[in-house]
Amino acid sequence: MSRKVLVTYATKMGATASIAAAIGTELRKAGHQVDVHEITDVKAVSEYDAVVLGSAVYLHRWRPEAVEFLRRHEDQLRTRRVWLFHSGPLGPDKDQPQTMPPNVARLADRIGAAPAMTFAGRLDPDSARGFLARRLAKGELAGDSRDWQRIADWANDISTTLVRAGT
Ligand SMILES: Cc1cc2nc3c(=O)[nH]c(=O)nc-3n(C[C@H](O)[C@H](O)[C@H](O)COP(=O)(O)O)c2cc1C
């Protein structure tokens, strides 16, 4: 059964945007109608059956626009299937799952969403923005740790759940 799915993301340096795009591609391949939008471009979620929402992690926090989105759309999200992910770990820590920041965990709980899936991130000198990021992009954290197969597998699990549940 084809469902209408929103994949939305909050990014600073673009890595999370590409993860969202990859999730969207897999869900489309499975036959769903999918919109992929940056979170600041989404005005409403009412037209969607399900929402996949991701944020980059900076200093253990989600991007403020992602937190704001969860707050603003809490009532609508509560009545939909919602999957959360965050993009962050790099270098030697790339396989370490990140816990959700407490403010996000509280919102996820109220919405009824499972804890966020952690995907490794990317930090490279070409896309790094800001003094600290540019500096870190020269060290051991530099590089693209995103695991496209893992991302596709997760998207396919979502698709299976949507089809099975018929929601
Ligand atoms: C200053 C700075 C702080 C970061 N803090 C975290 C962090 O607390 N946890 C984490 O998992 N990743 C952290 N990262 C890694 C980023 O989340 C990673 O590069 C991510 O893929 C960036 O996503 P974006 O390109 O969508 O903004 C940090 C990166 C920078 C530059």
The ligand as an ORCA input file, in Angstrom:
! r2SCAN-3c Opt
* xyz 0 1
  C      31.508     21.982     16.225
  C      30.949     20.625     15.991
  C      30.312     19.945     17.009
  C      29.801     18.660     16.803
  N      29.191     18.011     17.828
  C      28.728     16.747     17.645
  C      28.111     16.028     18.719
  O      27.933     16.514     19.820
  N      27.711     14.760     18.482
  C      27.860     14.164     17.261
  O      27.482     13.017     17.107
  N      28.410     14.844     16.219
  C      28.852     16.111     16.380
  N      29.417     16.805     15.337
  C      29.474     16.176     14.011
  C      28.339     16.669     13.102
  O      27.113     16.374     13.662
  C      28.482     15.978     11.735
  O      29.529     16.588     11.049
  C      27.188     16.027     10.944
  O      27.221     15.085      9.899
  C      26.921     17.411     10.392
  O      25.656     17.416      9.804
  P      25.229     18.555      8.775
  O      26.261     18.580      7.673
  O      23.893     18.117      8.282
  O      25.170     19.840      9.507
  C      29.929     18.057     15.521
  C      30.556     18.767     14.484
  C      31.061     20.021     14.712
  C      31.714     20.748     13.584
*
